[in-house]
Amino acid sequence: MQLHLHISAGFDESGRESLGRQLKGTVLTHGSEPHPETQIWSTGSASPETLDALPQLRGIIVPWAGVPEKLIEALQTRPQISLHNLHHNADATAEMAVALLLSASRQLPRADRQIREGCWGMRFGLPEPTLLHGRTALILGCGSIGIRVARICRAMGMKVVGVRRAKAPTDPTWMHGFSELQSLLPKAHALIVTAPLTSETRGMIGAVELALMPPGGILVNVGRGAIVDEEALFGALKSGHLAAAGIDTWYTYPKGDEACLPSRFPFHELENVTMSPHRGGAASQVEGERIKHMARLVRALATGDSSICRVDLARGY
């Protein structure tokens, strides 16, 4: 029996054609509604009713970083369906995190605006850039993205501390569990959020946690906006407790092509924020990587191996 893969999200026509060439022998269909004989489904959402109408479905692949909470909830009572998340854009997202860190530390948005107006006041004036060498970076969420960020920060001469859900016996000494977060924040000159959004991480960084960071700290978020309390972050940046921030994942998103500010607070009026429109996973080579990772995962599922990039439904990632 041929494997039936249905694509509702993640691949345009060119991508589907390329995927089809790599998965010869696989029946590949596409469209918003899955084919009744679908066994593997590439999608970011699925209603309980749709899932119940697909008796042959045994795997769902979310073709980007992060898994919607509603999808996890829908699969909690359907153990016959495994959930997977592609990590093809981990390198691109890690590079974005470091780019935002450097931009924030060097006050580049403010300097860029001034030099475009012919003003050289920031050349040797205040606010002075923050030297990252010798400082401590705390990485919240040390999965495929966080580990890459840690490598780059260490190469820049930073001390690195990692925090993940629970420390495993095989983890290095610099890795810690979530329970140790508050004791580590006073040492964190830079807090870099790369964690997925789960019930445990939602609102994990609030006013208390930001106040624990040393004055003049930097926050970078390439995970999800809701991990960091929106009002607390704005207040810490406006007051100057945080020297700067680099943010790629936000709180308010547009519907369609309409204009939309990314928060109910005026982050866009602050000069100490580098703002990016949630494009951390974008890069010229990423689509090729997505196709390669997708093909590898589908081949594994076809042989009965559901371990690759599998989401732990109990943990949410």
NORMO-V784541 format. One record per residue. N is the residue number from 1. RES is the residue in one small letter. PSI is psi in degrees with one decimal (* if undefined). NEAR is the number of other C-alpha atoms within 12 Angstrom. D_FIRST is the distance of its C-alpha to the first C-alpha in whole Angstrom. Layout:
n=N res=RES psi=PSI near=NEAR d_first=D_FIRST
n=N res=RES psi=PSI near=NEAR d_first=D_FIRST
//
This chain:
n=1 res=m psi=130.2 near=10 d_first=0
n=2 res=q psi=145.2 near=17 d_first=4
n=3 res=l psi=137.9 near=28 d_first=7
n=4 res=h psi=113.9 near=33 d_first=9
n=5 res=l psi=124.6 near=42 d_first=13
n=6 res=h psi=133.9 near=37 d_first=16
n=7 res=i psi=115.5 near=37 d_first=19
n=8 res=s psi=-18.3 near=29 d_first=22
n=9 res=a psi=151.3 near=27 d_first=25
n=10 res=g psi=-18.3 near=33 d_first=25
n=11 res=f psi=130.1 near=30 d_first=25
n=12 res=d psi=-174.4 near=18 d_first=27
n=13 res=e psi=-44.0 near=17 d_first=25
n=14 res=s psi=-41.4 near=14 d_first=26
n=15 res=g psi=-40.4 near=25 d_first=24
n=16 res=r psi=-38.9 near=32 d_first=21
n=17 res=e psi=-43.4 near=19 d_first=22
n=18 res=s psi=-41.0 near=22 d_first=22
n=19 res=l psi=-40.6 near=35 d_first=19
n=20 res=g psi=-36.8 near=27 d_first=17
n=21 res=r psi=-32.9 near=17 d_first=19
n=22 res=q psi=-18.3 near=23 d_first=18
n=23 res=l psi=52.7 near=27 d_first=15
n=24 res=k psi=136.1 near=18 d_first=13
n=25 res=g psi=-12.2 near=17 d_first=10
n=26 res=t psi=133.9 near=25 d_first=10
n=27 res=v psi=120.4 near=27 d_first=10
n=28 res=l psi=120.6 near=35 d_first=14
n=29 res=t psi=165.4 near=29 d_first=16
n=30 res=h psi=161.4 near=28 d_first=19
n=31 res=g psi=165.8 near=21 d_first=22
n=32 res=s psi=-34.4 near=18 d_first=24
n=33 res=e psi=127.2 near=24 d_first=22
n=34 res=p psi=148.4 near=33 d_first=18
n=35 res=h psi=142.3 near=27 d_first=16
n=36 res=p psi=-25.9 near=21 d_first=15
n=37 res=e psi=13.1 near=24 d_first=11
n=38 res=t psi=132.3 near=34 d_first=12
n=39 res=q psi=-38.1 near=36 d_first=11
n=40 res=i psi=132.5 near=45 d_first=14
n=41 res=w psi=124.9 near=47 d_first=17
n=42 res=s psi=108.7 near=43 d_first=20
n=43 res=t psi=163.1 near=35 d_first=23
n=44 res=g psi=-2.9 near=28 d_first=26
n=45 res=s psi=150.5 near=32 d_first=27
n=46 res=a psi=124.2 near=34 d_first=25
n=47 res=s psi=153.9 near=20 d_first=27
n=48 res=p psi=-36.9 near=18 d_first=26
n=49 res=e psi=-42.5 near=13 d_first=26
n=50 res=t psi=-41.9 near=21 d_first=23
n=51 res=l psi=-41.3 near=34 d_first=21
n=52 res=d psi=-20.0 near=20 d_first=22
n=53 res=a psi=4.9 near=18 d_first=20
n=54 res=l psi=80.2 near=28 d_first=17
n=55 res=p psi=-24.0 near=20 d_first=15
n=56 res=q psi=-3.2 near=24 d_first=12
n=57 res=l psi=126.9 near=33 d_first=14
n=58 res=r psi=-4.6 near=33 d_first=14
n=59 res=g psi=139.0 near=42 d_first=16
n=60 res=i psi=134.8 near=46 d_first=19
n=61 res=i psi=119.6 near=46 d_first=21
n=62 res=v psi=114.1 near=39 d_first=24
n=63 res=p psi=29.4 near=38 d_first=25
n=64 res=w psi=174.7 near=34 d_first=28
n=65 res=a psi=132.8 near=38 d_first=31
n=66 res=g psi=143.3 near=39 d_first=32
n=67 res=v psi=126.6 near=38 d_first=30
n=68 res=p psi=139.3 near=31 d_first=31
n=69 res=e psi=-35.6 near=27 d_first=33
n=70 res=k psi=-34.4 near=19 d_first=31
n=71 res=l psi=-40.8 near=33 d_first=28
n=72 res=i psi=-43.4 near=37 d_first=29
n=73 res=e psi=-41.1 near=24 d_first=30
n=74 res=a psi=-28.5 near=25 d_first=28
n=75 res=l psi=-7.3 near=34 d_first=25
n=76 res=q psi=-36.4 near=22 d_first=28
n=77 res=t psi=15.2 near=16 d_first=27
n=78 res=r psi=68.7 near=22 d_first=23
n=79 res=p psi=-14.2 near=20 d_first=23
n=80 res=q psi=-11.1 near=19 d_first=19
n=81 res=i psi=117.8 near=33 d_first=19
n=82 res=s psi=149.4 near=33 d_first=20
n=83 res=l psi=134.0 near=44 d_first=22
n=84 res=h psi=152.5 near=42 d_first=23
n=85 res=n psi=121.7 near=42 d_first=25
n=86 res=l psi=141.6 near=39 d_first=26
n=87 res=h psi=29.4 near=37 d_first=29
n=88 res=h psi=-23.4 near=34 d_first=29
n=89 res=n psi=20.8 near=34 d_first=32
n=90 res=a psi=-40.9 near=34 d_first=34
n=91 res=d psi=-44.1 near=30 d_first=36
n=92 res=a psi=-42.7 near=30 d_first=37
n=93 res=t psi=-37.3 near=40 d_first=38
n=94 res=a psi=-40.7 near=42 d_first=40
n=95 res=e psi=-37.6 near=30 d_first=42
n=96 res=m psi=-42.2 near=40 d_first=43
n=97 res=a psi=-43.7 near=49 d_first=44
n=98 res=v psi=-36.4 near=43 d_first=46
n=99 res=a psi=-43.3 near=31 d_first=48
n=100 res=l psi=-38.3 near=40 d_first=48
n=101 res=l psi=-46.6 near=46 d_first=50
n=102 res=l psi=-41.8 near=32 d_first=52
n=103 res=s psi=-44.0 near=34 d_first=53
n=104 res=a psi=-43.6 near=42 d_first=54
n=105 res=s psi=-31.5 near=37 d_first=56
n=106 res=r psi=2.5 near=30 d_first=58
n=107 res=q psi=41.1 near=34 d_first=59
n=108 res=l psi=-38.2 near=31 d_first=57
n=109 res=p psi=-43.9 near=29 d_first=57
n=110 res=r psi=-43.4 near=32 d_first=60
n=111 res=a psi=-40.1 near=30 d_first=61
n=112 res=d psi=-45.7 near=21 d_first=59
n=113 res=r psi=-40.8 near=18 d_first=61
n=114 res=q psi=-44.3 near=17 d_first=64
n=115 res=i psi=-27.8 near=15 d_first=64
n=116 res=r psi=-21.4 near=13 d_first=63
n=117 res=e psi=7.5 near=11 d_first=66
n=118 res=g psi=12.2 near=12 d_first=68
n=119 res=c psi=128.2 near=15 d_first=69
n=120 res=w psi=18.8 near=16 d_first=69
n=121 res=g psi=-26.5 near=18 d_first=70
n=122 res=m psi=-0.2 near=21 d_first=67
n=123 res=r psi=-48.0 near=19 d_first=68
n=124 res=f psi=10.3 near=11 d_first=70
n=125 res=g psi=-170.2 near=12 d_first=70
n=126 res=l psi=153.3 near=15 d_first=68
n=127 res=p psi=139.2 near=22 d_first=66
n=128 res=e psi=145.3 near=21 d_first=65
n=129 res=p psi=155.8 near=28 d_first=62
n=130 res=t psi=124.7 near=27 d_first=60
n=131 res=l psi=123.0 near=23 d_first=60
n=132 res=l psi=-30.3 near=30 d_first=57
n=133 res=h psi=128.3 near=21 d_first=57
n=134 res=g psi=-9.6 near=19 d_first=58
n=135 res=r psi=170.3 near=26 d_first=57
n=136 res=t psi=128.0 near=32 d_first=54
n=137 res=a psi=125.1 near=43 d_first=51
n=138 res=l psi=119.4 near=47 d_first=49
n=139 res=i psi=115.0 near=52 d_first=46
n=140 res=l psi=104.1 near=49 d_first=44
n=141 res=g psi=91.8 near=42 d_first=40
n=142 res=c psi=62.6 near=38 d_first=40
n=143 res=g psi=-146.1 near=32 d_first=36
n=144 res=s psi=-33.6 near=30 d_first=34
n=145 res=i psi=-49.4 near=39 d_first=37
n=146 res=g psi=-38.7 near=42 d_first=40
n=147 res=i psi=-38.6 near=35 d_first=40
n=148 res=r psi=-41.2 near=29 d_first=40
n=149 res=v psi=-40.7 near=43 d_first=43
n=150 res=a psi=-42.7 near=39 d_first=45
n=151 res=r psi=-44.6 near=25 d_first=44
n=152 res=i psi=-43.8 near=28 d_first=46
n=153 res=c psi=-41.6 near=34 d_first=49
n=154 res=r psi=-38.0 near=25 d_first=50
n=155 res=a psi=-25.2 near=16 d_first=50
n=156 res=m psi=3.0 near=21 d_first=52
n=157 res=g psi=13.5 near=17 d_first=55
n=158 res=m psi=151.5 near=24 d_first=54
n=159 res=k psi=139.7 near=26 d_first=53
n=160 res=v psi=132.3 near=39 d_first=50
n=161 res=v psi=131.3 near=41 d_first=49
n=162 res=g psi=146.6 near=44 d_first=46
n=163 res=v psi=127.6 near=40 d_first=45
n=164 res=r psi=174.8 near=33 d_first=41
n=165 res=r psi=-48.3 near=28 d_first=40
n=166 res=a psi=137.6 near=22 d_first=41
n=167 res=k psi=131.5 near=21 d_first=43
n=168 res=a psi=155.8 near=15 d_first=41
n=169 res=p psi=-26.4 near=10 d_first=42
n=170 res=t psi=-2.3 near=10 d_first=41
n=171 res=d psi=150.4 near=18 d_first=42
n=172 res=p psi=166.4 near=16 d_first=45
n=173 res=t psi=-22.0 near=14 d_first=49
n=174 res=w psi=-3.2 near=25 d_first=48
n=175 res=m psi=140.0 near=31 d_first=46
n=176 res=h psi=165.7 near=29 d_first=46
n=177 res=g psi=165.2 near=26 d_first=45
n=178 res=f psi=-32.3 near=27 d_first=45
n=179 res=s psi=-17.3 near=19 d_first=48
n=180 res=e psi=2.0 near=22 d_first=50
n=181 res=l psi=-50.8 near=33 d_first=50
n=182 res=q psi=-31.3 near=26 d_first=53
n=183 res=s psi=-19.0 near=19 d_first=55
n=184 res=l psi=-25.9 near=31 d_first=54
n=185 res=l psi=-37.0 near=35 d_first=54
n=186 res=p psi=-15.6 near=25 d_first=58
n=187 res=k psi=-3.7 near=28 d_first=57
n=188 res=a psi=105.1 near=37 d_first=55
n=189 res=h psi=-26.7 near=39 d_first=56
n=190 res=a psi=127.6 near=49 d_first=53
n=191 res=l psi=117.7 near=55 d_first=50
n=192 res=i psi=114.6 near=51 d_first=47
n=193 res=v psi=114.5 near=50 d_first=44
n=194 res=t psi=10.9 near=45 d_first=40
n=195 res=a psi=154.8 near=48 d_first=39
n=196 res=p psi=160.0 near=40 d_first=36
n=197 res=l psi=118.8 near=34 d_first=37
n=198 res=t psi=176.3 near=31 d_first=37
n=199 res=s psi=-26.0 near=22 d_first=39
n=200 res=e psi=-35.1 near=23 d_first=41
n=201 res=t psi=-16.8 near=32 d_first=42
n=202 res=r psi=122.4 near=23 d_first=43
n=203 res=g psi=17.0 near=27 d_first=46
n=204 res=m psi=-33.9 near=32 d_first=47
n=205 res=i psi=105.8 near=37 d_first=49
n=206 res=g psi=-162.2 near=26 d_first=52
n=207 res=a psi=-39.8 near=23 d_first=56
n=208 res=v psi=-46.3 near=21 d_first=56
n=209 res=e psi=-41.2 near=29 d_first=54
n=210 res=l psi=-36.5 near=42 d_first=55
n=211 res=a psi=-25.0 near=26 d_first=59
n=212 res=l psi=-21.9 near=25 d_first=58
n=213 res=m psi=149.8 near=32 d_first=57
n=214 res=p psi=144.9 near=26 d_first=60
n=215 res=p psi=138.8 near=24 d_first=62
n=216 res=g psi=13.8 near=35 d_first=61
n=217 res=g psi=171.3 near=40 d_first=57
n=218 res=i psi=139.2 near=49 d_first=54
n=219 res=l psi=135.1 near=50 d_first=51
n=220 res=v psi=133.2 near=51 d_first=48
n=221 res=n psi=111.0 near=53 d_first=45
n=222 res=v psi=9.9 near=48 d_first=42
n=223 res=g psi=-94.7 near=45 d_first=40
n=224 res=r psi=145.2 near=36 d_first=40
n=225 res=g psi=-44.1 near=37 d_first=43
n=226 res=a psi=-8.0 near=32 d_first=43
n=227 res=i psi=-31.0 near=34 d_first=44
n=228 res=v psi=126.4 near=39 d_first=47
n=229 res=d psi=124.9 near=27 d_first=50
n=230 res=e psi=-51.2 near=32 d_first=50
n=231 res=e psi=-40.6 near=23 d_first=54
n=232 res=a psi=-40.0 near=26 d_first=55
n=233 res=l psi=-45.6 near=44 d_first=54
n=234 res=f psi=-44.1 near=34 d_first=56
n=235 res=g psi=-40.2 near=24 d_first=59
n=236 res=a psi=-33.2 near=36 d_first=58
n=237 res=l psi=-40.9 near=35 d_first=58
n=238 res=k psi=-37.2 near=24 d_first=61
n=239 res=s psi=-19.7 near=18 d_first=63
n=240 res=g psi=-2.7 near=24 d_first=63
n=241 res=h psi=-43.1 near=26 d_first=62
n=242 res=l psi=129.4 near=37 d_first=58
n=243 res=a psi=-35.0 near=41 d_first=60
n=244 res=a psi=167.7 near=46 d_first=56
n=245 res=a psi=153.7 near=51 d_first=53
n=246 res=g psi=118.3 near=48 d_first=50
n=247 res=i psi=126.7 near=46 d_first=47
n=248 res=d psi=-23.4 near=39 d_first=44
n=249 res=t psi=134.4 near=38 d_first=42
n=250 res=w psi=-166.4 near=33 d_first=44
n=251 res=y psi=-27.4 near=31 d_first=45
n=252 res=t psi=130.5 near=22 d_first=45
n=253 res=y psi=150.2 near=19 d_first=42
n=254 res=p psi=157.0 near=15 d_first=43
n=255 res=k psi=109.8 near=10 d_first=41
n=256 res=g psi=-140.2 near=7 d_first=40
n=257 res=d psi=10.0 near=7 d_first=42
n=258 res=e psi=150.3 near=8 d_first=46
n=259 res=a psi=144.0 near=11 d_first=48
n=260 res=c psi=119.7 near=17 d_first=48
n=261 res=l psi=147.4 near=20 d_first=50
n=262 res=p psi=3.2 near=24 d_first=48
n=263 res=s psi=157.2 near=25 d_first=50
n=264 res=r psi=-8.1 near=15 d_first=52
n=265 res=f psi=147.5 near=21 d_first=55
n=266 res=p psi=65.2 near=22 d_first=56
n=267 res=f psi=-31.9 near=31 d_first=54
n=268 res=h psi=-14.6 near=25 d_first=55
n=269 res=e psi=-9.6 near=17 d_first=59
n=270 res=l psi=135.9 near=26 d_first=59
n=271 res=e psi=-8.9 near=28 d_first=60
n=272 res=n psi=27.4 near=41 d_first=58
n=273 res=v psi=128.5 near=39 d_first=54
n=274 res=t psi=121.1 near=39 d_first=52
n=275 res=m psi=133.2 near=37 d_first=49
n=276 res=s psi=138.5 near=30 d_first=46
n=277 res=p psi=58.8 near=27 d_first=44
n=278 res=h psi=61.5 near=27 d_first=41
n=279 res=r psi=25.3 near=27 d_first=39
n=280 res=g psi=-33.0 near=35 d_first=39
n=281 res=g psi=4.7 near=34 d_first=36
n=282 res=a psi=138.3 near=26 d_first=36
n=283 res=a psi=160.0 near=20 d_first=37
n=284 res=s psi=-29.7 near=12 d_first=36
n=285 res=q psi=-1.9 near=15 d_first=34
n=286 res=v psi=-38.7 near=28 d_first=32
n=287 res=e psi=-38.0 near=28 d_first=29
n=288 res=g psi=-39.4 near=24 d_first=28
n=289 res=e psi=-39.0 near=28 d_first=28
n=290 res=r psi=-46.3 near=37 d_first=26
n=291 res=i psi=-43.8 near=33 d_first=23
n=292 res=k psi=-45.6 near=27 d_first=24
n=293 res=h psi=-38.6 near=30 d_first=23
n=294 res=m psi=-46.1 near=42 d_first=20
n=295 res=a psi=-41.8 near=34 d_first=18
n=296 res=r psi=-42.5 near=25 d_first=19
n=297 res=l psi=-43.1 near=38 d_first=18
n=298 res=v psi=-41.1 near=44 d_first=15
n=299 res=r psi=-41.1 near=27 d_first=14
n=300 res=a psi=-44.8 near=22 d_first=16
n=301 res=l psi=-33.7 near=32 d_first=14
n=302 res=a psi=-28.4 near=26 d_first=11
n=303 res=t psi=1.4 near=14 d_first=12
n=304 res=g psi=3.0 near=17 d_first=14
n=305 res=d psi=105.5 near=18 d_first=17
n=306 res=s psi=19.7 near=27 d_first=18
n=307 res=s psi=-23.3 near=21 d_first=22
n=308 res=i psi=126.6 near=27 d_first=22
n=309 res=c psi=31.2 near=33 d_first=25
n=310 res=r psi=137.9 near=29 d_first=24
n=311 res=v psi=129.3 near=34 d_first=26
n=312 res=d psi=108.6 near=23 d_first=29
n=313 res=l psi=-28.5 near=27 d_first=29
n=314 res=a psi=-32.3 near=18 d_first=32
n=315 res=r psi=-25.6 near=21 d_first=34
n=316 res=g psi=9.2 near=29 d_first=32
n=317 res=y psi=* near=34 d_first=31
//
